[in-house]
Amino acid sequence: MDLSLWTLGPVAKELQRDVDAQMLHTGNDAGDAEHHYNRGLAFRAEGRLDAALASFDAAIARNPFYAQAFNVRGGILHALKRFDEALVSFDKAIGLKPHDASAFSNRGITLTALGRLEAALASYDRAIALDPTFAEAYNNRGNLLTALKRLDEALASYDKAILLKPDFADAFKNRAQLKLLTGRFEEGWHDYEWRFDAHGFPDKPPAFEAPTWNGEDLSGRHIVVSDEQGMGDTIQFARYLLLLVRKNAEVTFVTEAKLVRLLHSLPEKIRIVRQIRGDTRFDFQCALMSLPLRFRTDLSSIPNAVPYLESERSLIAQWRERIGSPGFKIGIAWQGSPINKTDAGRSIPLEQFVPSARVPGVRLISLQKHFATGQLAQLPGDVGIQTLNDLDEGPDAFIDTAAVMANLDLIVTCDTSIAHLAGALGRPVWVALKHVPDWRWMLDKEDSPWYPTMRLFRQQTAGDWAPVFASIEQEIRAKMT
């Protein structure tokens, strides 16, 4: 769930002025303060957050009683990840205007970012008490209750947000993810169709000159499917292209250039391209992650035959020679992209792998790229993790990683695209998951309905990886006996 979005709410629209009684006594400074406030809003709209912050500071300097300036300033500081300062700004706004529901809601989001979840819940509850029609506060509250694993209450909060605001795309998307997390697939896929309208969603819906496919007969028809979201999503849901082929469709899949080579291992009837020529005509179009809805996917009908992707044989041989055969070879990845909104809590300190590295006969091989590789230098001197420095250095994502995986006995990873790649290749993979994981991993299960060769290891307490990796070490030792 997206816990990073802050909102001014219905009682505090962006251009509304908070000129209270104290402000009236500041003479010409009142108009000057409002001028800087407006400049701040303009800078914020342009994404110039530092300039916006300077403008709000100037507004407050000219009128220290400008509650709304403190409120919006808190949102800027939050966006800059200066959470402690943001909280101070929201508290100042509330002190000046104690009945501003939006400031309490925004404060709740920042408290969540600081890990103060119970205090955040109290702040959302206060926002709702002040304004029972505040749909955004109900949505934020639903996100927090999901993180607390109070799922029935979270669902009720999303329901209330949608009741108050029937076109509230963010609440629909969040409710979709909650329903999918709890196995209510039919309802979840329907709600998930709102995702393209949700705040901050990274993609736009397909815009080809063709009607959207809604289950019509595809025999002899040409359908274009467009990817969306991250590479892990593309790898996971590429399996649905095979179902389109079984419906005798001609299938074109549009994806980012760096995935084209990896996906070429799909059947030849699926045309993998990075862009469409202007004169190409299609009978239908569909977004990749709308296909589960079109195929009415539930827990009993997930297309989970693996492998549905394959490594290149020549690369498998090259990496086999480089890696060598001795030992029980475990590929590891511990960090997802830190710029991803979903990264909070999912990445793992590399030090958690140390006990497994010390199991006799085990060789750990790093599959980590770009992020957090500096942690390798901080390991104890007796712990060796093999690195593959030129892994996927070319323009094609995962092409080497897939070949390396073919030479490994096991992959152990956090929730990142490495997990999806290993699962799609049918390799044995263990995934370490945070307390309330992304919706696709569901709850409490040790297996995944999406990947038959995958095993899931879950946090029992939020943020506590030690028991997870104690279990992983124990299971690795059992394999070595």
VOKEDREN-429453 format. One line per field, with one value per residue (C-alpha): residue number from 1; residue in three letters; y, x, z. Coordinates in Angstrom, 2 decimals, decimal comma. Layout:
BEGIN
resi: (NUM_...);
resn: (ALA_...);
Y: (Y_...);
X: (X_...);
Z: (Z_...);
% end
This chain:
BEGIN
resi: (1_2_3_4_5_6_7_8_9_10_11_12_13_14_15_16_17_18_19_20_21_22_23_24_25_26_27_28_29_30_31_32_33_34_35_36_37_38_39_40_41_42_43_44_45_46_47_48_49_50_51_52_53_54_55_56_57_58_59_60_61_62_63_64_65_66_67_68_69_70_71_72_73_74_75_76_77_78_79_80_81_82_83_84_85_86_87_88_89_90_91_92_93_94_95_96_97_98_99_100_101_102_103_104_105_106_107_108_109_110_111_112_113_114_115_116_117_118_119_120_121_122_123_124_125_126_127_128_129_130_131_132_133_134_135_136_137_138_139_140_141_142_143_144_145_146_147_148_149_150_151_152_153_154_155_156_157_158_159_160_161_162_163_164_165_166_167_168_169_170_171_172_173_174_175_176_177_178_179_180_181_182_183_184_185_186_187_188_189_190_191_192_193_194_195_196_197_198_199_200_201_202_203_204_205_206_207_208_209_210_211_212_213_214_215_216_217_218_219_220_221_222_223_224_225_226_227_228_229_230_231_232_233_234_235_236_237_238_239_240_241_242_243_244_245_246_247_248_249_250_251_252_253_254_255_256_257_258_259_260_261_262_263_264_265_266_267_268_269_270_271_272_273_274_275_276_277_278_279_280_281_282_283_284_285_286_287_288_289_290_291_292_293_294_295_296_297_298_299_300_301_302_303_304_305_306_307_308_309_310_311_312_313_314_315_316_317_318_319_320_321_322_323_324_325_326_327_328_329_330_331_332_333_334_335_336_337_338_339_340_341_342_343_344_345_346_347_348_349_350_351_352_353_354_355_356_357_358_359_360_361_362_363_364_365_366_367_368_369_370_371_372_373_374_375_376_377_378_379_380_381_382_383_384_385_386_387_388_389_390_391_392_393_394_395_396_397_398_399_400_401_402_403_404_405_406_407_408_409_410_411_412_413_414_415_416_417_418_419_420_421_422_423_424_425_426_427_428_429_430_431_432_433_434_435_436_437_438_439_440_441_442_443_444_445_446_447_448_449_450_451_452_453_454_455_456_457_458_459_460_461_462_463_464_465_466_467_468_469_470_471_472_473_474_475_476_477_478_479_480_481);
resn: (MET_ASP_LEU_SER_LEU_TRP_THR_LEU_GLY_PRO_VAL_ALA_LYS_GLU_LEU_GLN_ARG_ASP_VAL_ASP_ALA_GLN_MET_LEU_HIS_THR_GLY_ASN_ASP_ALA_GLY_ASP_ALA_GLU_HIS_HIS_TYR_ASN_ARG_GLY_LEU_ALA_PHE_ARG_ALA_GLU_GLY_ARG_LEU_ASP_ALA_ALA_LEU_ALA_SER_PHE_ASP_ALA_ALA_ILE_ALA_ARG_ASN_PRO_PHE_TYR_ALA_GLN_ALA_PHE_ASN_VAL_ARG_GLY_GLY_ILE_LEU_HIS_ALA_LEU_LYS_ARG_PHE_ASP_GLU_ALA_LEU_VAL_SER_PHE_ASP_LYS_ALA_ILE_GLY_LEU_LYS_PRO_HIS_ASP_ALA_SER_ALA_PHE_SER_ASN_ARG_GLY_ILE_THR_LEU_THR_ALA_LEU_GLY_ARG_LEU_GLU_ALA_ALA_LEU_ALA_SER_TYR_ASP_ARG_ALA_ILE_ALA_LEU_ASP_PRO_THR_PHE_ALA_GLU_ALA_TYR_ASN_ASN_ARG_GLY_ASN_LEU_LEU_THR_ALA_LEU_LYS_ARG_LEU_ASP_GLU_ALA_LEU_ALA_SER_TYR_ASP_LYS_ALA_ILE_LEU_LEU_LYS_PRO_ASP_PHE_ALA_ASP_ALA_PHE_LYS_ASN_ARG_ALA_GLN_LEU_LYS_LEU_LEU_THR_GLY_ARG_PHE_GLU_GLU_GLY_TRP_HIS_ASP_TYR_GLU_TRP_ARG_PHE_ASP_ALA_HIS_GLY_PHE_PRO_ASP_LYS_PRO_PRO_ALA_PHE_GLU_ALA_PRO_THR_TRP_ASN_GLY_GLU_ASP_LEU_SER_GLY_ARG_HIS_ILE_VAL_VAL_SER_ASP_GLU_GLN_GLY_MET_GLY_ASP_THR_ILE_GLN_PHE_ALA_ARG_TYR_LEU_LEU_LEU_LEU_VAL_ARG_LYS_ASN_ALA_GLU_VAL_THR_PHE_VAL_THR_GLU_ALA_LYS_LEU_VAL_ARG_LEU_LEU_HIS_SER_LEU_PRO_GLU_LYS_ILE_ARG_ILE_VAL_ARG_GLN_ILE_ARG_GLY_ASP_THR_ARG_PHE_ASP_PHE_GLN_CYS_ALA_LEU_MET_SER_LEU_PRO_LEU_ARG_PHE_ARG_THR_ASP_LEU_SER_SER_ILE_PRO_ASN_ALA_VAL_PRO_TYR_LEU_GLU_SER_GLU_ARG_SER_LEU_ILE_ALA_GLN_TRP_ARG_GLU_ARG_ILE_GLY_SER_PRO_GLY_PHE_LYS_ILE_GLY_ILE_ALA_TRP_GLN_GLY_SER_PRO_ILE_ASN_LYS_THR_ASP_ALA_GLY_ARG_SER_ILE_PRO_LEU_GLU_GLN_PHE_VAL_PRO_SER_ALA_ARG_VAL_PRO_GLY_VAL_ARG_LEU_ILE_SER_LEU_GLN_LYS_HIS_PHE_ALA_THR_GLY_GLN_LEU_ALA_GLN_LEU_PRO_GLY_ASP_VAL_GLY_ILE_GLN_THR_LEU_ASN_ASP_LEU_ASP_GLU_GLY_PRO_ASP_ALA_PHE_ILE_ASP_THR_ALA_ALA_VAL_MET_ALA_ASN_LEU_ASP_LEU_ILE_VAL_THR_CYS_ASP_THR_SER_ILE_ALA_HIS_LEU_ALA_GLY_ALA_LEU_GLY_ARG_PRO_VAL_TRP_VAL_ALA_LEU_LYS_HIS_VAL_PRO_ASP_TRP_ARG_TRP_MET_LEU_ASP_LYS_GLU_ASP_SER_PRO_TRP_TYR_PRO_THR_MET_ARG_LEU_PHE_ARG_GLN_GLN_THR_ALA_GLY_ASP_TRP_ALA_PRO_VAL_PHE_ALA_SER_ILE_GLU_GLN_GLU_ILE_ARG_ALA_LYS_MET_THR);
Y: (0,00_3,50_5,19_8,14_10,27_13,34_15,44_18,74_17,22_18,68_21,38_22,77_23,06_24,22_27,79_28,33_31,05_30,64_34,31_34,18_36,92_37,14_37,62_40,69_42,57_42,13_45,04_44,81_41,63_39,76_40,31_39,66_36,37_35,31_36,22_33,89_31,20_31,32_31,18_28,12_26,40_27,20_25,84_22,71_22,15_22,34_19,83_22,45_21,41_23,34_26,56_25,82_25,30_28,62_30,37_28,86_29,81_33,37_33,39_32,20_34,74_37,50_36,00_33,43_32,71_31,35_27,89_26,73_27,67_25,44_22,65_22,76_23,28_20,03_18,25_19,63_18,50_15,07_14,82_15,73_12,89_15,36_13,67_15,06_18,62_17,83_16,66_19,89_21,88_19,92_20,28_24,04_24,12_22,21_24,49_27,50_25,87_22,91_22,01_21,53_17,91_18,02_18,85_15,83_13,56_14,83_14,45_10,83_10,13_11,57_9,64_6,50_7,30_7,68_4,24_5,67_3,74_3,94_7,71_7,92_6,04_8,44_11,35_9,88_9,21_12,82_14,03_11,94_13,11_16,71_16,02_12,79_13,39_13,35_10,51_10,97_10,49_7,23_6,07_6,95_5,22_2,11_2,06_2,26_-0,44_-2,69_-2,13_-3,04_-6,20_-5,09_-6,05_-6,06_-2,54_-1,49_-2,79_-0,92_2,26_1,90_1,15_4,35_6,38_5,06_5,64_9,27_9,69_7,16_8,01_7,81_5,87_5,70_4,03_1,58_0,65_0,20_-1,82_-3,96_-4,77_-5,63_-7,95_-9,64_-9,98_-11,85_-14,04_-12,24_-12,26_-11,61_-8,43_-7,44_-7,57_-5,43_-2,78_-2,89_-1,48_1,94_1,86_4,04_6,94_6,64_9,34_8,64_5,50_5,18_4,26_5,36_2,97_1,62_4,16_2,15_2,59_-0,52_-1,37_-2,78_-6,55_-7,68_-11,39_-11,44_-14,31_-13,92_-16,58_-15,05_-11,63_-9,49_-8,20_-5,83_-6,01_-3,31_-3,80_-1,71_-0,98_-2,73_-5,48_-7,95_-7,27_-7,85_-11,13_-12,35_-11,56_-12,45_-15,92_-14,53_-14,00_-17,79_-17,91_-15,47_-17,73_-20,65_-18,58_-18,58_-14,90_-13,16_-11,50_-8,48_-7,50_-4,03_-3,78_-1,83_-2,49_-4,11_-6,93_-7,85_-10,38_-12,16_-12,45_-13,81_-17,24_-17,09_-19,00_-17,59_-16,82_-13,97_-10,97_-9,03_-5,43_-2,17_0,07_-0,12_1,18_3,83_1,83_-1,34_-2,19_-4,28_-5,77_-5,36_-3,94_-4,69_-3,73_-6,67_-6,65_-6,42_-9,90_-11,73_-10,01_-10,92_-14,56_-14,54_-15,66_-17,02_-19,10_-22,29_-20,98_-19,11_-20,21_-21,46_-23,95_-23,26_-22,62_-20,20_-18,35_-19,96_-19,04_-18,95_-22,19_-20,56_-18,19_-21,01_-22,79_-19,64_-18,92_-22,56_-22,37_-19,11_-20,12_-23,63_-26,69_-27,14_-26,53_-25,93_-22,74_-20,18_-16,96_-14,11_-10,67_-8,40_-4,98_-3,71_-0,29_2,28_4,76_2,37_3,32_-0,34_-0,70_0,25_-2,80_-5,31_-5,04_-7,01_-6,08_-8,28_-9,23_-11,45_-13,86_-14,34_-17,48_-19,19_-18,27_-20,11_-23,41_-25,90_-26,62_-23,58_-20,97_-17,67_-15,90_-12,31_-11,56_-8,02_-5,14_-1,39_-0,95_-1,81_-3,66_-1,57_-3,80_-6,54_-4,69_-4,60_-8,37_-10,24_-11,37_-15,07_-14,60_-14,87_-14,00_-14,46_-11,45_-11,37_-7,85_-7,83_-9,37_-7,96_-5,15_-5,04_-3,46_-6,54_-6,90_-10,23_-12,06_-13,07_-13,44_-15,98_-18,00_-17,83_-19,07_-22,16_-23,05_-22,52_-24,95_-22,31_-18,62_-16,70_-13,18_-10,33_-9,33_-7,99_-8,87_-11,57_-13,59_-13,37_-14,26_-17,34_-18,42_-17,91_-19,99_-22,76_-22,51_-23,31_-19,96_-18,83_-15,36_-13,49_-11,31_-8,45_-8,78_-7,49_-8,14_-7,00_-8,33_-11,00_-13,01_-13,17_-14,01_-16,79_-19,27_-20,92_-21,56_-19,28_-20,04_-18,14_-20,11_-23,83_-23,87_-21,00_-21,10_-18,09_-17,14_-14,47_-12,01_-12,69_-9,23_-6,16_-5,32_-8,45_-10,44_-12,52_-15,37_-15,45_-16,02_-18,43_-20,57_-20,16_-21,21_-24,23_-25,31_-24,89_-27,03_-29,68_-29,75_-30,26_-33,36);
X: (0,00_1,15_1,89_3,76_0,97_-0,05_-3,09_-4,59_-8,04_-11,41_-11,37_-8,01_-7,80_-4,54_-5,53_-7,57_-6,08_-5,74_-5,85_-6,91_-7,38_-3,70_-2,81_-4,97_-2,68_0,45_-0,27_1,33_3,13_-0,17_-0,32_3,40_3,01_0,24_2,39_5,16_2,59_1,29_4,84_5,42_2,37_3,59_7,07_5,56_3,44_6,64_8,37_10,85_10,60_13,59_12,31_8,83_10,20_12,03_8,82_6,80_9,56_9,35_5,57_5,91_8,66_6,25_3,36_4,21_0,48_-0,05_-1,36_-1,95_1,62_2,91_0,62_1,76_5,38_5,11_4,09_7,13_9,44_7,81_8,41_12,05_12,17_12,90_10,28_11,19_11,02_7,76_6,23_7,24_5,62_2,37_2,32_2,74_-0,16_-2,35_-1,34_-2,45_-5,59_-6,61_-9,67_-7,89_-8,54_-6,07_-3,14_-3,98_-4,18_-0,89_0,67_-0,47_1,38_4,60_4,22_3,85_7,08_8,76_7,46_5,16_2,15_-0,15_0,38_-0,35_-3,61_-4,66_-3,90_-6,08_-8,86_-8,72_-8,87_-11,99_-13,59_-13,09_-14,38_-16,41_-16,60_-12,79_-12,37_-8,61_-8,18_-10,16_-7,91_-4,75_-6,18_-6,84_-3,21_-2,01_-4,39_-3,13_0,45_-0,71_-2,35_-5,76_-7,23_-10,97_-10,72_-8,60_-11,21_-13,96_-11,90_-11,41_-15,12_-15,96_-13,55_-15,19_-18,68_-17,76_-15,96_-17,22_-14,50_-11,62_-9,07_-6,45_-8,89_-10,00_-6,38_-5,54_-8,70_-7,81_-4,40_-5,93_-8,47_-5,79_-3,60_-6,44_-7,31_-10,48_-9,32_-12,53_-13,31_-9,65_-9,06_-12,15_-11,00_-7,51_-8,80_-8,77_-4,98_-4,19_-6,13_-4,48_-2,12_1,49_0,78_3,80_2,02_-0,79_-3,39_-2,72_-3,48_-3,44_-6,11_-8,02_-10,84_-9,97_-10,27_-12,98_-13,03_-14,22_-13,29_-9,65_-9,41_-7,50_-7,47_-4,45_-4,14_-1,49_-0,59_1,45_3,63_3,28_4,91_8,22_10,27_9,15_5,52_6,30_8,08_5,28_2,40_4,07_2,57_-0,79_0,53_0,58_-3,14_-3,81_-1,91_-4,09_-7,08_-5,54_-4,71_-1,84_-0,09_2,21_3,71_5,20_7,81_10,92_13,94_16,04_13,51_13,03_15,88_14,85_11,23_12,21_12,26_8,46_6,87_7,50_3,82_4,30_5,96_8,06_8,77_9,80_7,62_4,85_5,09_2,52_0,85_0,31_-3,34_-4,80_-8,18_-7,82_-5,54_-5,08_-2,78_-0,72_-2,06_-5,65_-5,36_-6,02_-9,42_-10,17_-9,29_-11,25_-8,24_-8,84_-6,65_-7,60_-6,91_-3,60_-1,55_1,48_3,18_6,93_9,31_7,72_11,00_14,33_17,99_20,20_22,18_25,41_25,36_24,56_27,73_29,85_28,69_29,04_32,72_33,18_31,28_32,66_30,96_32,15_29,83_26,12_25,72_23,19_22,53_21,47_19,88_19,09_18,07_15,32_15,38_15,34_13,48_10,54_7,60_7,22_10,82_10,06_10,68_11,25_15,04_17,32_20,64_23,29_24,57_21,50_23,06_26,24_25,11_24,13_27,47_29,21_27,42_30,09_29,91_27,78_28,88_26,99_27,05_25,82_23,10_22,84_23,41_23,67_22,00_23,59_26,60_28,74_27,55_29,82_32,87_31,38_31,14_33,28_36,65_35,75_32,66_33,16_30,50_31,41_30,66_30,05_31,11_30,12_26,69_24,19_26,55_25,11_21,83_19,72_18,28_18,67_20,09_23,23_21,39_19,04_22,03_23,71_20,53_20,62_23,93_22,78_21,29_19,12_18,26_17,48_16,21_14,14_10,94_12,37_12,44_15,06_12,31_10,06_12,85_13,83_10,20_9,54_12,62_11,38_14,43_14,26_13,88_13,25_11,84_12,14_9,07_8,21_5,36_2,66_4,06_3,10_-0,31_1,00_2,54_-0,73_-0,71_0,62_1,35_4,75_4,18_3,20_0,28_2,20_5,46_5,51_9,28_9,12_9,09_8,17_9,76_7,78_8,45_6,28_7,02_7,41_11,06_12,47_14,54_16,51_13,97_13,43_17,10_17,48_14,85_16,62_19,95_18,29_16,75_20,05_21,82_19,14_19,88_23,58_23,09);
Z: (0,00_-0,73_2,59_1,12_-0,37_1,61_0,94_1,99_2,05_1,13_3,80_2,74_-1,03_-2,49_-3,22_-0,06_2,15_5,86_6,89_10,53_13,12_14,00_10,37_10,05_12,43_10,29_7,94_4,51_5,55_5,21_1,46_1,16_3,03_0,71_-2,30_-1,08_-0,28_-3,86_-5,21_-3,05_-4,53_-8,05_-7,34_-5,82_-8,94_-11,01_-8,74_-7,49_-3,86_-2,49_-4,05_-2,73_0,76_0,61_-0,43_2,41_4,84_3,52_3,96_7,55_8,27_7,25_9,17_11,86_12,35_8,81_9,68_6,12_5,14_7,95_6,75_3,13_4,21_6,19_3,00_1,17_3,97_3,88_0,14_0,79_3,36_6,17_8,30_11,74_10,40_8,61_11,87_13,61_10,80_11,00_14,78_14,37_11,88_14,33_17,19_15,17_13,80_16,01_13,95_10,60_9,67_6,77_9,07_11,26_8,22_6,84_10,28_10,27_7,03_8,41_11,67_9,56_7,73_11,13_12,20_14,87_13,68_16,70_16,91_13,19_13,67_16,42_14,09_11,31_13,77_14,91_11,29_10,71_13,95_12,81_9,30_8,90_5,12_4,69_2,18_1,91_5,66_5,50_2,67_4,60_7,66_5,56_4,45_8,03_9,28_6,49_7,65_11,18_9,75_11,00_7,68_8,36_9,75_6,77_4,35_6,18_5,97_2,20_1,79_3,64_1,51_-1,67_-0,29_0,35_-2,96_-5,54_-8,09_-5,59_-7,65_-4,88_-2,51_-5,20_-5,96_-2,28_-1,68_-4,68_-3,25_0,12_-1,49_-3,58_-0,49_1,24_-1,75_-2,85_-6,44_-8,35_-6,43_-6,30_-10,05_-10,65_-8,18_-9,67_-12,95_-11,22_-10,87_-13,89_-12,35_-8,94_-7,70_-8,63_-10,66_-12,96_-16,20_-18,46_-19,90_-23,40_-26,11_-29,33_-31,96_-30,98_-28,57_-25,18_-25,06_-22,65_-23,35_-26,98_-29,31_-30,36_-33,05_-35,93_-34,20_-33,41_-29,83_-28,52_-24,83_-23,10_-20,05_-16,92_-13,60_-12,84_-14,41_-11,76_-12,70_-16,37_-15,64_-13,36_-15,69_-19,00_-18,42_-19,54_-23,05_-23,37_-22,57_-25,39_-27,79_-26,69_-27,77_-31,29_-31,12_-32,83_-29,89_-29,82_-26,49_-26,06_-23,32_-22,44_-24,64_-21,92_-21,41_-25,07_-25,20_-21,99_-23,13_-26,53_-24,87_-24,92_-27,84_-31,32_-31,75_-29,27_-30,90_-28,38_-29,36_-27,71_-29,85_-32,43_-35,97_-36,73_-39,51_-37,43_-36,85_-34,05_-33,32_-29,55_-26,89_-23,20_-20,33_-19,07_-15,51_-16,69_-18,19_-14,87_-14,76_-18,37_-17,67_-14,39_-12,42_-8,94_-6,64_-8,47_-11,96_-11,73_-14,78_-12,84_-15,15_-15,00_-16,53_-18,94_-19,48_-20,37_-20,08_-23,17_-23,43_-24,59_-21,63_-19,22_-20,36_-20,07_-16,54_-15,49_-16,35_-14,48_-11,35_-11,07_-9,67_-6,06_-3,13_-2,64_-4,63_-3,36_-5,25_-2,99_-3,41_-0,47_-1,73_-4,01_-5,60_-2,78_-4,99_-5,27_-3,01_-2,04_-0,83_2,77_4,93_2,13_1,75_4,05_5,68_4,08_7,54_7,94_5,43_7,50_9,43_6,17_4,63_7,48_6,84_5,70_1,99_1,16_-1,37_-1,49_-4,85_-5,12_-7,65_-6,32_-8,73_-8,23_-4,83_-1,47_-2,91_-0,57_2,27_0,94_2,26_5,76_6,20_8,75_7,41_7,53_5,36_1,63_-0,91_-4,54_-6,72_-10,46_-11,29_-14,97_-14,44_-16,96_-17,95_-21,45_-22,55_-21,75_-18,25_-16,43_-19,43_-17,49_-14,20_-15,78_-17,02_-13,62_-11,96_-14,17_-12,49_-8,90_-6,41_-4,72_-4,83_-1,61_-2,07_-0,74_-2,51_-5,74_-9,44_-8,74_-7,04_-10,10_-12,50_-10,50_-10,24_-13,95_-14,76_-12,47_-10,22_-6,50_-4,76_-1,20_-0,64_2,67_3,19_5,52_8,02_5,66_2,19_-1,26_-2,28_-4,64_-1,79_0,14_3,87_6,07_3,25_2,85_-0,83_-3,70_-6,03_-8,72_-8,60_-7,68_-7,03_-4,52_-0,73_1,40_4,73_6,58_9,37_12,40_13,80_11,64_11,02_12,70_10,19_12,73_13,11_9,34_8,64_11,54_9,78_6,44_7,97_9,60_6,30_4,46_7,07_6,63_2,89_3,59_5,75);
% end
